[in-house]
Amino acid sequence: MKFYMAPMEGMTGYVFRNVYHKYYGDVDKYFTPFLCSTGLSHKELHDVMPEHNQGMPVVPQILTDRAEDFLKIAERLKEFGYDTVNLNLGCPSGTVVSKGRGAGFLKDTERLERFLEEIFAGCPLKISVKTRIGVQAPEEWGKLQEIYNCFPLEELIVHPRVQKDFYRHPVRREMFRSVLEQSSMPVCYNGDLHSVTDFREFTAAYPDVDCVMMGRGIFKDPGLVRACKNRSVTQEERFSTLRAMLAELLAEYRREMGNDTHTLYKMKEVWTYLGQSIPGGERPLKEITKARSISEYKVAAGEALRRWEENCCMDN
Ligand SMILES: Cc1cc2nc3c(=O)[nH]c(=O)nc-3n(C[C@H](O)[C@H](O)[C@H](O)COP(=O)(O)O)c2cc1C
């Protein structure tokens, strides 16, 4: 089984990827949050520059509905040494969809087909696609599948929700059977694998799938992939690895941003997911959210981790 880390805008940037890779290093591919400016913004540039991605298998992702822009960014990525680029056809956000990008591109299949023709004709890199299964209803998938099958996709990563589901509607896992049966390229599953139990249920239902992508689950428990791989780790190791990773993440964000307010914001974001895994963690999580300084944060995070160690009863 291959495990990919999902792209998560604002969360899985190069700082997080590097620190995660150092302490866990168990992911087969990392996908960058989407790039969308042809000139690459300062943030985008730093995220993909080779010196920030040493020793990690990274696939940059592009979000656009203009073939010309896609090809410009891909040229730049080629100069950086990348060999594959991923196209975002899944982002459900209103601002993206209203511009006909991300999942919004799925509603105009003729335009999508022309776009794919142009990028496959001109792109110097291999192309993979991360997609939802439609905009309004899963019945839209048939046509989309037909289109994807016409192109030599490196792989197809499928999040089986439609755009209007956002993340609220339960993932439409039953639809994934037809995706698998009808796809002519390697397929990766993505969506709501947030615990070892979720992963085991999924592999029991889909024993023929050999690739999954995980996002929020890794933030809820950074040791999730390791646990899914059945790597035995003692509780002590598990906690010390998490403590060390969080300490380094804090130090690295501080170094990168040179600003405690932004660093605090980043760490709070990480804890919004991590905190969900701590039984009885509401109180320390609240303290983390309220922290106004790094020292207040450290006290609250220390308390949250102590609680986690005491309770120690996540479902894996
Ligand atoms: C905060 C956040 C940011 C995201 N950013 C991106 C992104 O930049 N590109 C993308 O393709 N998907 C993005 N996604 C979607 C995730 O990659 C993934 O498809 C989704 O979270 C479902 O997988 P999960 O249940 O394993 O988290 C984002 C999701 C979240 C919650």
The ligand as an ORCA input file, in Angstrom:
! r2SCAN-3c Opt
* xyz 0 1
  C      -7.680     23.182      5.192
  C      -7.723     22.376      3.920
  C      -6.978     22.789      2.825
  C      -7.006     22.042      1.624
  N      -6.240     22.443      0.569
  C      -6.226     21.704     -0.578
  C      -5.383     22.029     -1.691
  O      -4.609     22.999     -1.676
  N      -5.454     21.226     -2.801
  C      -6.271     20.117     -2.847
  O      -6.295     19.408     -3.867
  N      -7.061     19.785     -1.816
  C      -7.029     20.526     -0.693
  N      -7.798     20.131      0.368
  C      -8.514     18.838      0.297
  C      -7.616     17.713      0.841
  O      -6.489     17.520      0.013
  C      -8.398     16.379      0.907
  O      -8.872     16.067     -0.365
  C      -9.578     16.453      1.882
  O      -9.174     17.009      3.118
  C     -10.182     15.052      2.103
  O      -9.208     14.164      2.584
  P      -9.073     13.809      4.180
  O     -10.421     13.360      4.624
  O      -8.006     12.746      4.230
  O      -8.667     15.085      4.861
  C      -7.801     20.869      1.546
  C      -8.557     20.465      2.660
  C      -8.523     21.191      3.834
  C      -9.334     20.712      5.012
*
